[in-house]
């Protein structure tokens, strides 16, 4: 560690509202904390060739640098932010206009610095960190993560007219481009879609109902099925042919046992919906008593 940023971060026109927007790239579901943890946990649980673990660790470490860049960008955009409603009112006749557009935690919790949350102030909670232990599944999840992250960076780049911010975001967009390619290159190295699908490919084909493996289910009551590559031609794994079928119920109506007396249900639920009098009559007849 040398204490230097991975790429230059400069802000010519501080904008506290843009600082709030940048929080999405830090702690949002598309953000850098998410992919950093995702790649790290995939690496720490990676079984198989060590090169995949090493690749994941290197990229996860790179994402730490991206978090640092964005946190620096947030702080620089907050350098001229008002610290009170009174201060904002003195600078602007429309009292609170700028302050009310800010993430108030930038004032109240961090002293004009970044926080581990999204643009709406929701703390990052790792609910979108995916590490399945399956290399192909993880690579496809990573490509999706980088795709949504790149879309976010592109949108942020379009939101600002600050040259420094546009430049930094251009770097992040480029890295998202590389990472999308990187994860899909692993799938290709492993044999591509044909070899890797279905995931997991270690499950025996005999254990699934092959009739439904490549059939698109249509649920429209008119019988119309949206046709496309997914309804005709060879499947991507080369093991079947796509088709379409009208989805029909294959099972009967569900039937559950009556609730236990101590389960907190109503007394009437124990009759399976029959009126209490009818249920009592049926019970009486069963016991040989007059109804």
Buried (B, 14 or more C-beta within 10 A) or exposed (E): EEEEEBBEBEBEEBBBBBBBBBBBBBBBBBBBBBBBBBBBBBBEEBEEEEEBBEBBBEBBEBBBBBBBBBBBBBBBBBEBBBBEEEEBBEEEEEBBEBBEEBBEBBBEEBEBBBBBBBBEBEEBEEEBBBBBEBBBBBBBBBBEBBBBBBEBBBBBBEBBEBEBBBBBBEBBBEBBEEBBEBBBEBBEEBEEBEEBBBBEBEEEEEEEEEEEEBBBEBEEEEEEBEEEEBBEEEBBBEBBEBBBEEEEEEEEEEEEEEBEEEEEEEEEEBBEEEEEEEBEBEEEEEEEEEE
